C-alpha cells in the first residue's frame, strides 16, 4: 500500500495554473514573432521547424490545461513532459532577445 498523499487541488492550482499560462503566453508570443518576421540570423528551415515545434508544444500545453481543469485541478503534469517545453521556452526567449536587441541597433 502506498503512503502517497493525494495532491491538494488548491496547491496544484496555485502552482501549476500560472506555470501553464506562462508557457501559453511565451509560446504564443514567439509564434507570432516567428510567423510575422523572417529572422536574418535563422535559416528559413530552422525558423519553420521552430514554428512547428511551437505549434506542437502549444497543443500539448492546451491539452494539459484542459485535463487540469476538467479534473478539478486534481492532476499535475509530469516533469518529463514539461522539460521539453521549458527548453523550447528558453530557446525562444534567447531568439526573441536577439531579435529585439538587433532592432535597437
C-alpha positions in Angstrom: 0.0 0.0 0.0 1.3 3.4 -1.0 1.7 6.2 1.5 1.5 8.8 -1.2 -1.0 11.6 -0.3 -3.4 12.9 -2.9 -2.4 16.2 -4.4 -4.0 19.2 -2.9 -6.2 20.7 -5.7 -5.8 24.3 -4.4 -2.0 24.0 -4.1 -1.8 22.5 -7.6 -4.0 25.3 -8.9 -1.8 28.0 -7.3 1.4 26.4 -8.7 0.6 24.7 -11.9 -2.0 27.0 -13.4 0.3 30.1 -13.6 3.1 27.9 -15.0 0.9 26.5 -17.8 -0.4 30.1 -18.5 3.2 31.3 -18.8 4.0 28.5 -21.3 1.0 29.5 -23.3 1.9 33.2 -23.2 5.5 32.8 -24.2 4.9 30.2 -26.9 2.2 32.4 -28.4 4.4 35.4 -28.4 7.3 33.5 -30.0 4.9 32.0 -32.6 3.7 35.5 -33.5 7.2 36.8 -33.9 8.4 33.8 -36.0 5.4 33.8 -38.2 5.5 37.5 -38.9 9.2 38.1 -39.4 12.0 36.3 -41.3 14.8 36.5 -38.8 18.1 37.1 -40.6 20.1 35.0 -38.0 17.9 31.9 -38.6 17.7 29.9 -41.8 14.2 29.6 -43.2 14.3 25.8 -42.4 15.3 26.4 -38.8 12.6 29.0 -38.4 10.0 26.8 -40.0 11.0 23.8 -37.7 10.9 26.1 -34.7 7.4 27.2 -35.6 6.3 23.5 -35.9 7.8 22.7 -32.5 5.9 25.7 -31.0 2.7 24.6 -32.6 3.1 21.1 -31.2 4.1 22.4 -27.7 1.1 24.8 -27.6 -1.2 21.9 -28.4 0.3 19.8 -25.6 0.1 22.7 -23.1 -3.6 23.3 -24.1 -4.3 19.6 -23.6 -2.6 19.7 -20.2 -4.7 22.8 -19.2 -7.9 21.2 -20.4 -7.2 18.0 -18.4 -6.1 20.0 -15.4 -9.4 22.0 -15.4 -11.7 19.0 -16.2 -10.3 17.0 -13.3 -10.9 19.9 -10.9 -7.2 20.6 -10.5 -6.6 17.1 -9.3 -3.8 16.1 -11.7 -0.4 17.5 -12.3 2.0 17.4 -15.2 5.0 15.1 -15.2 8.4 16.9 -15.2 9.5 14.8 -18.1 6.6 16.3 -20.1 7.4 19.8 -19.1 11.2 19.6 -19.6 10.9 19.9 -23.4 8.5 22.9 -23.0 11.0 24.6 -20.7 13.9 24.0 -23.1 11.8 25.4 -26.0 10.8 28.4 -24.0 14.4 29.2 -23.1 15.4 28.8 -26.8 12.6 31.1 -28.0 13.4 33.7 -25.3 17.0 33.8 -26.5 15.9 34.2 -30.1 13.5 37.0 -29.1 16.1 38.8 -27.1 18.5 38.6 -30.0 15.8 39.9 -32.4 14.8 42.8 -30.2 18.5 43.6 -29.5 19.2 43.7 -33.2 16.2 46.0 -33.7 17.6 48.5 -31.2 20.8 48.9 -33.2 
